[in-house]
Amino acid sequence: MEASGIEKAYRRGIWPLRRRLPVLRGADLTVRAGEVVGLVGENGSGKSTLMKILVGALAADAGTVSVAGRSGYCPQVPVVYERLTCDEHFELFGRAYRMPVDAERRARRGLYAELGFERYATTRADQLSGGTLAKLNLGLALLADPEVLLLDEPYAGFDWDTYVKFWDLVARRRADGGAVLIISHFVADEERFDRIVDLRDGLAVPR
């Protein structure tokens, strides 16, 4: 995945006093196959804005993004349907990915086992704890086995056991040639990343 010259500004205030507030000022970012990259920055630095542009959920004012292969996106705030169970979410997303039914079910079983929340398969989203909801959010991003995985604060709410499982999963994806971008407010385990990039003053600066 490669992003070049990404610019984004928001308009704030009431006309005629509205002003343009630049958030991204030409950010460049590359994530190669078999690489885990961390993107860090202070609150309001534009991390989530950049992530939304990378996945196509938000249009950039300028710049280009190219992605080789299928991408999976885990947003900071889970996007789920309160009345649907975990199973029903996987079925819905599997159809959106145009996955064969058997392939979706195999992937679903594997993710339940890998992340340890199979006992909540028939539980509605509005009855899940924050940690289990985070597992569902991550599982949906992984369902179609994407070549590029984009994770925005993915382990918020995880207990220690799930946190370890998460990094085991990321390590396997790296070994299989996947590209992983992880956004975080701070990086606790720098040795788990191949590179860390700081987002400051609207630019992505290698650490």
Buried (B, 14 or more C-beta within 10 A) or exposed (E): BBBBEBBBBEEEEEEEEEEEEBBBBBBBBBBEBEBBBBBBBEEEBBBBBBBBBBBEEEEBBEBEBEBEEEBBBBBBEBEBEEEBBBBBBBBBBBEEBEBEEEBBBEBBEBBBEBBBBEEBBEBBBEEBEEBBBBBBBBBBBBBBBBBBBBBBBBBBBBEEEBBEBBEEBBEEBBEEEBBBBBBBEEBEEEEBBEBBBBBEEBBBEEE
